């Protein structure tokens, strides 16, 4: 049986292995870049597949399955399992933006880029735009969304920083999501403050591409797990930890992270996944169309928008009108408001049921910690990360199952697995809420009341998945 000391030593050696094989890692990254570019470019240059096309005889369908059936769903799963190792070891955008930065102009990072709201805004705009152009179905849309992001990453890398991943830290559309999920990882690079102050080895400069302050690094949220800093100054070590440690003891959250969890992952993303299956969407569009026709307003019913603004593929009888686009926006916005609003209300009421939370690091003129109700909401919102992440995975995996069905694979097992995963994620989130409430009170009834209020706020989120997988 492996002892705890042996296990921790083995994990530390894994970090050192990554440090010592950076050249091999870069070669692997360039191989992934080559595959990624091929899957983007070649299908975009080919005719659209017909109904008989499959993964085994059509590159476009193969690319669709690779991106949306395997790549993105399981990248999402990898983050809470291994931290942001995807970002540091495999991501083609990360490798390309760092390469561009190595050979670019090296400008200082502008203040506007450091704005804390970019993770929420970038995720929201990318998600909405992807729905408008049907990114899960068409290769040109994939090239616009993923390829456009890659080009932007290279431009930002060429303009700013020197040998850094400025795009990844500030503007990447999934940076905020990965930041949240990595807090659940059972590993992180731990910094020993005493060893840092009195280094015994490796004091030469190293390149932390994602711009982390290594000396003060806590947790795994921003670390790309590349291994370059392993054993630096004898103070940084890849170390196992409890998957709950960062959310309970380190993460404080903030307004934009709460917005991303509550209104982004648990609201807007739900609407993006549900609208195409919802009879409510059809009813809303029909009502709007009837209202327009009754007033002789016909231009919103036209479907001549270019493919990079709205889905437009008349050769396969799939084109969105301006009305379609407007109703999609309304549906997604409504889901964000209703589902996300309910979750936020549950958090707010739970926070009210607990003693006032302290706002970390902020003191008044007399040296007393200032108290803020909103700080408590932000901390409680961190506990919903498992449920929020599971929801996004369930939505993405719906595309996986649709593609498998097209290939003749039976998916009768899917719903029990889906609801088991959702139930486990919800249970984990509620366990987090119990622990977070325990940081503010030892009274069991007040802690239980807070957990019940959060659970009540989650009911519309849960019902949305029942509608999607069972009712619709």
C-alpha positions, 0 to 999 in steps of 0.5 A, a space after each residue: 500500500 502506497 504511503 501518503 509520503 510516497 504519494 506526495 513525492 510521486 506527485 512532486 516528481 510529476 511536476 519535475 518531469 514536466 519541468 524537465 521535458 519542456 522541449 517535448 511538450 512544445 513539440 506536442 503542442 505544435 502537433 496539436 496546432 497542426 491537427 487543430 488548423 486542419 480540422 478548422 480549415 479543411 472542412 470549411 473548404 469542403 461542400 456541406 455533408 449530405 444526410 448519408 455522411 458519417 464520422 467514418 466517411 466525411 471529414 466535416 462530420 469527423 471534425 464536428 464530432 472531434 470539436 463538439 463531441 469529444 474535444 470541448 466536453 472532455 476538456 471541461 471535465 479535465 479541468 477539475 481533474 487535473 487543473 488547467 493542464 489543458 491550458 499549459 500543455 495542450 491548448 493550441 491557442 495558448 501555444 500560438 499566442 505565446 509564440 507570437 508574443 515571443 516574436 512580437 512587439 512586446 508592448 505593455 499590457 493596456 489598462 482596458 485589457 485588465 478589466 475584471 469583467 472580460 471573462 464574463 463578457 467574452 464567455 457571454 458574447 461567444 456563447 450567444 454568437 455561436 448560437 446565432 451562427 449554429 457553431 455546432 452544425 457548420 464548419 464555416 461557423 466553427 472557423 469564425 468562432 474558434 478560428 476567429 478566437 485563435 487569430 485574435 489570440 495571436 494578434 494580442 500575443 504579437 502586440 503585448 507582453 514578451 513570451 507571455 500569454 496575455 490573451 489567456 490571462 485576460 481575454 480568452 472566452 473560456 478563461 473565466 470558466 477554467 478559472 472557476 473549475 480549476 478550484 476543484 482540482 485535487 492538485 496545485 503548485 504549493 509555494 513554501 514562503 520560508 523556502 522562497 525567502 531562503 532559496 537553496 537551488 534554482 534561482 535563475 529567472 523562469 518564464 511564467 507565461 500566464 503572468 502569475 505572481 509566483 511568490 504569492 501564488 495560492 490555489 490552482 485557479 490561474 495556474 496553467 500547470 505547465 511545470 516550468 516553475 516546479 522546484 523553483 528556489 526549492 519552494 514550489 512543489 506540485 502537491 495533492 490537496 482536498 478538492 474543496 480546499 481552495 473554495 472553502 479556504 482561499 477563494 473569495 470570489 467577486 462580482 464578475 465571478 458571481 455573474 459568470 457562475 450565476 448568470 453565465 454558466 447557470 443562466 445564459 448557457 442553459 438558454 443557449 442549450 435549450 432554445 433549439 428544443 423548446 416549444 416555447 421558442 416556437 410559440 414565441 416566434 409564431 406570436 411575434 411573426 403574427 404580430 408583425 404580419 398583422 401590421 404589414 411589417 415583413 422585413 424581420 421575416 427575411 432570411 438574407 443575412 450573411 452566414 457570419 451574422 446569422 445562420 444562412 445555408 439555403 442549400 440545406 434549407 437552414 437559414 435564420 431570419 432576423 426574427 429568428 435571431 431576435 427571438 434567440 436573443 430574447 430566449 437566452 436573455 430570458 433564461 439568464 434572467 429567470 434561471 440566473 435570477 432565481 439562483 442569485 435570489 437563493 444566494 442573497 436570501 441565504 446570505 441574509 440568513 447568516 451573520 454578516 460577512 467580512 470584506 477581506 482586507 478592507 478596514 475602516 479608520 479604526 482598523 475594524 474589518 468592514 462588513 459587506 453583505 455582497 461579499 457573503 453572496 460572492 463567497 456562497 456563489 463559489 460553492 455552486 461551481 460544481 453544479 454550474 460546471 456540470 450543467 455546461 458539460 451536460 449541455 455540451 454532451 447533448 451534442 456528443 449524444 446526438 452525433 452518436 445517435 446519427 452513427 447508430 449508437 444506442 443512447 438509452 443509457 444517457 438520461 440515467 447517467 445525466 441525472 446521476 451526474 447532475 444530482 452528484 454535482 448538486 449534492 457537492 454544491 450543497 455540501 460546499 454551501 454547508 461548509 461555507 455557511 459554517 465559516 460564518 456561524 456554528 448554529 446548525 439551524 442557521 446553516 441548514 436554513 442557508 443551504 435550503 434557501 440556496 437549494 430553493 434557488 436552484 429549482 429552476 436550474 434543475 427544472 430546465 434540465 428536466 424539460 430539456 432531457 425528458 419533457 421536450 
